[in-house]
């Protein structure tokens, strides 16, 4: 019986805490600023670039799209002297 009481006591005391945390205004995750450092050629100092999470995601999507285009683009075009190039 004592084990059951000890099990339920922490659950009862922890229940109101998430309600307090949820009532506070939450910051939009897209508006959060994220700073990244990149190595510069010719110097030992790193360059700091700060953008919002949405801007970093948009830039990553643009890079992914560029890689997709490069992967599906034909690399070599073969031309036949009789038929010409297509």
Phi, psi and omega per residue, in radians:
X1 nan -0.666 -3.140
X2 -1.129 -0.635 3.121
X3 -1.123 -0.658 3.122
X4 -1.167 -0.681 -3.135
X5 -1.153 -0.762 3.133
X6 -1.158 -0.515 3.126
X7 -1.250 -0.700 -3.081
X8 -1.429 -0.422 -3.113
X9 -1.116 -0.844 3.126
X10 -1.109 -0.565 3.115
X11 -1.173 -0.668 -3.137
X12 -1.231 -0.630 -3.114
X13 -1.381 -0.439 -3.100
X14 -1.509 -0.248 -3.053
X15 -1.110 -0.756 -3.103
X16 -1.227 -0.355 -3.053
X17 -1.076 -0.799 3.125
X18 -1.115 -0.495 3.112
X19 -1.137 -0.656 3.106
X20 -1.190 -0.737 -3.126
X21 -1.170 -0.589 -3.119
X22 -1.329 -0.426 -3.112
X23 -1.355 -0.331 3.110
X24 -1.257 2.538 3.135
X25 -1.143 2.262 -3.117
X26 -1.616 2.447 3.112
X27 -1.409 2.456 3.125
X28 -1.168 2.257 -3.117
X29 -1.152 -0.455 3.127
X30 -1.281 -0.435 -3.094
X31 -1.542 -0.127 -3.113
X32 -1.217 2.323 3.125
X33 -1.445 2.350 3.100
X34 -2.188 2.210 3.124
X35 -1.863 2.354 3.105
X36 -2.204 2.628 3.135
X37 -1.929 2.422 3.090
X38 -2.258 2.564 -3.113
X39 -1.378 2.315 3.111
X40 -1.701 2.413 3.083
X41 -1.281 2.346 3.087
X42 1.598 0.030 3.110
X43 -2.595 2.734 3.113
X44 -1.584 -0.098 3.136
X45 -1.465 2.568 3.114
X46 -1.719 2.623 3.126
X47 -1.652 2.308 -3.139
X48 -1.722 2.212 3.116
X49 -2.162 2.145 -3.137
X50 -2.005 2.242 3.096
X51 -2.512 2.897 3.072
X52 -1.339 2.855 -3.139
X53 -1.061 -0.645 3.126
X54 -1.164 -0.675 3.114
X55 -1.170 -0.712 3.095
X56 -1.092 -0.718 -3.137
X57 -1.172 -0.697 3.112
X58 -1.122 -0.706 3.115
X59 -1.151 -0.716 3.111
X60 -1.120 -0.692 3.115
X61 -1.148 -0.674 3.095
X62 -1.110 -0.686 3.095
X63 -1.151 -0.750 3.117
X64 -1.087 -0.719 3.128
X65 -1.123 -0.708 3.089
X66 -1.096 -0.700 3.095
X67 -1.165 -0.679 3.089
X68 -1.076 -0.768 3.128
X69 -1.098 -0.702 3.121
X70 -1.160 -0.653 -3.100
X71 -1.219 -0.595 -3.078
X72 -1.645 -0.177 3.132
X73 -1.244 2.356 3.085
X74 -1.143 2.367 -3.085
X75 -1.560 -0.653 -3.081
X76 -2.194 2.324 3.080
X77 -1.916 2.142 -3.118
X78 -1.708 2.214 3.131
X79 -1.948 2.345 3.098
X80 -1.722 2.256 -3.105
X81 -1.023 -0.518 -3.123
X82 -1.394 -0.691 -3.050
X83 -1.762 -0.249 -3.099
X84 1.381 -2.971 3.141
X85 -1.636 2.515 3.122
X86 -1.514 nan nan
